[in-house]
Amino acid sequence: MAVRVSAGSRIHIALADMGFASPRAFGGVGFMLDKIAADVELRCAPVMSLEGASDLDRSCQSELTALLETLAEAGKRRVQAIIHSHAIQHIGLGTKTALKLAVILAYHHLVELPGNRAEQQSLSGRGGASGIGIHGFFEGGVLWDAGRPAEEIDHLLPSGARAATSAPVLMLRLPFPASWRVGLCLPKGELSHGSEEQRFFEENAPIAPDDALETMASLYHGILPAFRLEDLKLLASSLASISYKGFKHLEIERCGENVIELLEDFRTKGYAAGMSSMGPIVYVIFAASDTRAVAELRAVCAAHNARWLGCHGGLNHGARASRDESA
């Protein structure tokens, strides 16, 4: 018998309060895409193994191996794990979160190991700062998480540097509009993960409280209403606003001129564009009815020597698991 789990990629628009300006730290808004982030199959086996992971960095391979060992101890069954595909790491698509949760969900289905969503999240260790990837994995859609009580946070560090026993509070889930599409463009930019990402947070957070409040205003009274009302003009202006000030501005600036100039070019042409998480991936949201958009987006990418990663829809459901009794 085998169980296969497929999960979408996540776009993280921005962290909300990175300045201790409110009673809650972190928080943010993001959405899920129908682009595969993790496609994982688990089979019962006499010896634990991990296949298809050669393209992952050593840290991720080690974490997945350790996770499989932890699951085997809890479920008393060893498995062969096969990664059929995964999104590119460290560009802003939430690959590690998706992979770890996919392994956990597949194992629970395979051996019928008890455990609810909260327990699976805790086992993954993800969600220390942002809950978008965690909640998006299980639910899909457009998500707003309200972070954690500020009084519990001594240092504003990324999710990978914070042990998470619970997911940040999910405040709202909206469907991603069926009338919209998302283009993905990967410019040459400074990658950041692990110790480099932690150092960036240590050196740049907290930001000024007023800057954090402006980010929150753009998220809650700009970006979320734009999704709810399917207002691309409001979305474009709100994404631009968060990119010019606060922590998102620092993240974009860190990635370098290629990302900055690409975003400016998209915005000059009237598109709703932003950078996911720490980047450098740039997303552009446009009307599905705009028959000229894809060609224009691809041309802009080519002009900036950026890699076009395709056009995708929003994903309005969580990860899917399928069982093969004959395997």
N, C-alpha and C positions, 0 to 999 in steps of 0.2 A: 504494500500500500504506500501511496505517496500523497503529499499535500503540497500544492503550489499556491503561493501568494504573490499577487501583483499589486504594487502601490505606486501612486503618482508622485510627481515632483511638487515641491512647494516653492512659492515665491514669497519672500518676506519683505514687505514694503518698508517697514521701519519699526524700530523700537520706540516706545512712546515716551516714558519718563526716564531719561538718563541723567537727570539733574537733581533728584530728590526734591522735585517741585510739588509733589502731591503725596497723599498717604500711601501710594503704591509705587514700587519701583518696577522697572522694565515695562512689561506689557507691549502690545503692538498689534499690527494688522497685517494680514497676508491672505493668500489664496492658493488653491491647489490646481494643478494642470494635468491634462490627460497624457502627459509625457511620462514614460516609465522612469521611476527612480530606483525601483527594486523589483526584480522578478526572481523569486527564490523558491526552490523545491527541496523538500525534506523527505527522506526515506529512512525507514528503520534499517540499521546495519550493525554488524558485530563490532565494528571499529568506527569511532568518530572520525569524520573527514570533512574538509571544506574544499570544494572545487569551484573553479570559475572566478577565483578571487585574485588572480595574478595581476590584474590591472588596478587593484586597490592598494593604497599605501600600507606600509607595515603596521602602522598603528591601528588602522581599521581591521586588517587581517587578524591581529592579535586580539582585539576586542571581540570580534566575532567568534574566534576560537574559544576564548574564555567564556563567552556567553553560551556556546554549545555545551561546554563542560558543565556549566552551572545548571543548564536545563536537563542534561542527562542525569545529574545527581538528584534533581528534584523529581524527575519523571521515571527514573530507573530504566531508561531506554536510550541507547546510543543511536545517533543518526548520521546519515550522509547528507550534507548540505550542498546543494548545487546552485550557484548564482548564474542564472541564464543571461541576465543583463542588468545593468545599473547605469544611473546617470553619472556624468563626469563629476569627480570629486572636487571640492574646494572652490567651486565657482558660484555658489549661491542657490543650489537646488535641493538641499537637505538630504543628500545621499545617505550619509551614515545613519541618520535617524530612521529613514525608510528601511534600510537594510536590517538594522537591529530589530525593529518592530516586526518586520516581515518574518524574520527567523523565529521570533517569539510566538507570533500568531500561528505560524505553520506548525510549530512544535506542539502548541496547545491543541490544535485540531488533530494532529497525527496521533498523539498518545492519549487524547482526551484528558489532558492535565487540567485540574481545576485552576481558576484564576480569572478575575474580572479585568476590565479595561484598566482600572487604576493600578492593579498589581502588575499587569503587563508593562505599563508605562514605567513604574518604579524599577522593574527588572532591567529595563533598557538603559536607565541612568540618564536619559535625555530629558530636556525641558527645564534645565536649571535656571535659564533666563527667559527664553521664549517658549510659548506653548503652541505656536502656529504649526510646527511640524508634527507634534504629538497629536493635537486635536484634528489636524488635517488628515493625518493617516487614517484615523477612525471614522471621520465624518465627511471630509471633502468640503467644497464650497469656499466662501469668503469668511474669514474668521477674525474676531477681535478677542484677544485675551487681555486680562487686566493685571497681569504680572503677579507680584508678591507684596505683602505688607512691607513698607519701607523700613519699619522698625526691626525687621528680621534680617536686613541686608547691610552688612558691613562694607562690602566692596562690590562695585558694579562690574562683574566679570562675565564672560560669555558662557553659554550653556555647557560647553565642553569642559569648563574649569570649575563648574559648580555641581556638586552631588545633588541630584533631584529625587526626593522621596515622593513628591506629589507634583502634578502638572499645574501650571499657572491657571487661574480661574478663567474659564471660557464664558464670556459675556454675551456674545452674539454670533450666530451663524446665518449667513445669507447665501442664496444660490448665486453662483457666478452666472451673469447674463448669457443666455443662449445666443443672443444677437451679437456677441463680441467674440473676437479672436485675440490670441496673444502671439506675437512674433518674438523669437529669442535670438539674440545676437551676442557673440562672445568676442569682445575686443581683447587686444593684448593689454594685460594689466597686472598689477602686483597681486599675487595670490597670498592668502593669509589663512592660516589654520594653526591649531595647537598652540605652542608657546608664542608664536608670532602674533596670533590673534589676541591671546591673553595680554601680551605686552601692550598692544594697541589700546585695549580697554583700560589698562592700568595708567597709561600715559594721557588718556583723553577723557576719562570719566572721573567724577561727574562734570557735566557741562553746566553752563550758567542756567539757573532755574527759569529765567525768562525765555531762553531758547527752547528748553524742554516744553514749556507751556505752549509756545507757538507750534511746535511739532504736534502736540496733543490736539490743538485746535484744528490743524489741517487734517489730522487723521479722523477725528470724531465729527467735525462739522464740515468736512470736505470730502475725504476719500470714501468713508462709509456711506454718506448720503448719495454720493455719485454712483456707487454700486447699486444701492437700493432703487434709485431713480433712473438708472441706466443713462446717466448724463456724462458723456465723454468729455465735454468741454470743462465741466467742473472737475472731473478726474484729472485732466491734463494740467490745469492750474494748480490743483492741490498737490500733485506729485512734484511739480516744479517747486512749489513753496517749501516742501520738506527737504528738497535737495540743496537749497541755497543757505540753509542755516541749521545749526544743531548737530546732532551726532551723525545723521545721515550725510550731511555735507562733509563731515570729517572722513567718513567711510569712502565716499566718492573721491575726495581729494587724495586719499591714500592710494587709491588704485591708479592714479596718474592721468596724464593729459589725454591718452587715447579714449578713456572712458568719459572724461569730461567733455571732450569735443564731440564724441558720438552722441551723447545725450543732448547736447546743445543743437546739433544738426536735426535730430528727430523733433525736438520741441519747436525749432524754427519753422519746421514744415507742418506744425499744428498737431503732432501726435502726443498722446498720453504715454510718457516714457519714464522709466525709473530703473534703479539698480537694485537687485535682490540681495538682501543680507549684506555681507562684506564684499560681495561682488567676486569677479568683475562682470558677471553676466548682466546684460541689459534686456529688459522686457519692454515691449511696445503693445499697448492695447488699442484695438481699432474695431470698427464696425465690420461684421462679416459681409455686409452688403457692399462694402467698398471694394470693387473689383480691381482697382489699381493699386491698392495698399501693399500687397505682398511684393509686387515687382519694385515698387518704390523703396520699401524697406530693405530689400535685398541689394538694391543699387547703393543705398546709403552705407550698408555694411561693407560692400566692396570698396567704396570710396575711402573707407577708414581702415582698410585691410583687416576687417573683423570677420569672424566665422559665422555664417548663418546657420542656426540650429533648427530652423523650421518654424512652422506655424501650428498652434495648438488651441484647443478649446479649454474652457475651465472644466474641472472635475468635481461633480456635485455628489459624489458618493465616496465612501471610505474604501480601504483596501479590500480586494476580493480574494477569497480562498476557494480552491477547488480540490476535490478529493478524487484520486484515481485508485479504485479498489483492486485493479488488476496488476498494478505495478509491484 
